[in-house]
Amino acid sequence: MWRVFLGNGVTGLTFSGGRVLTQVHRDVNGSDMEVCVALSETNGTELWATPVDDIVAYDGGVGSTDDGPRTTPTIDEGSVYVLTSWLKLLRLNATNGTVIWSNDLRITYGGNAIGWQNAASPLVDNGLIYLNVNAAGTNLIALRTSDGSLFWRSQDEHLTHSTPVLTTMNGVRQLIFAAQSGLVSLDPQTGNLLWRTNYPFGYSTSLAASPAVYSNLVFITGYYGQGSAAFEILYTNATHVPHLLWSSTAHQSHWSTPVCYQGCLFGQFTPDDASAQLRCLDMRTGALKWAANGFGRGSVLLVDDHLLVITERGDLVLAEPNTNAYTEVTRFLAMPDFHTDTNKCWNAPA
């Protein structure tokens, strides 16, 4: 339908109200800036572009100082919420991109970015914004969407590149973070701890995938030898008890979050940078159901009972979520500039 050049960035896309939102790295009046960009969903015309933070230098990856930003804007009730690589949080008007309020979490709470900077996106629900401020002491926080002020603060958990998720499990609404200590579940209204796992990840680990939830099962994955694990969250005497079902270093995702369908995980897993496959895993046992080569470190969505996969080389693939064998429906080259050994399509589709 349309194709536009936006500038460098490995953020995902989000859309609402006829607008497509993302973040890019651009020169703004001679200064390197992270910029939130809104496009027309119909024809790709740029509707507005708002600078949101200065760029110092990005760590590593596909282009060193060009390797960022990495976080995806969140749209909710006519506003866009942006969390930058250096932990500046902004609320923008979705219509014209004007700044409604901003909160530099480094100044307000003493927050700090980590290696490869922040990649977690703001999670917004019911008038609250959930994120990890990565400050000394309690650093999982909920802020009010109205003005960015603090609603609650809980737990001492170091920042990862993973965006938290909201889910209802065992009849209880839960906010789940993938922290460096493992999975941490909180009451989203109070910040009170519901349960946590003892499955730590090292500081240098790329823990970028969000927790994947299916029924009362939760899956976590990290890279650089950290592997994956699945937990069953039991509920006994009004207490949540996590039980480790399996763990494996054979199935690890560099940053892509797998999707869950009929008790199976579908995602791009790899033991190393060169051999990422699209795999189907039994979520309860970790058993490999099938694997397909040629996907690289891309991303996968579940759309209308189909898998929509973007490969590392820019192919868009439609496949059936068949738990017995890889079943491809069709594919086309969506991003021709990435069909090389140099360029990488690491952005998640929407």
Buried (B, 14 or more C-beta within 10 A) or exposed (E): EEEEEBBBBBBBBBBBEEBBBBBBBBEBEEEBBBBBBBBBBEEEEEBBBBBBBEBEEBBEBBBEBBBBBBBBBBBBEEBBBBBBBBBBBBBBBBBEBEBBBBBBBBEBBEBBBBEBBBBBBBBBBEEBBBBBBBBEEBBBBBBEBEEBEEBBBBBEBBBBBBBBBBBEBBEBBBBBBBBBBBBBBBBBEEBEBBBBBEBEBEEEBBBBBBBBBBBBBBBBBBBEEBBBBBBBBEBEEEEBEBEEBBBBEEBBBBBBBBBBBEEBBBBBBBBEEEEBBBBBBBBBEBEBBBBBEEBBBBBBBBEEEBBBBBBBBBBBBBBEBBBEEBEBEEEEEBBEEBBEEEBBBBBBBB
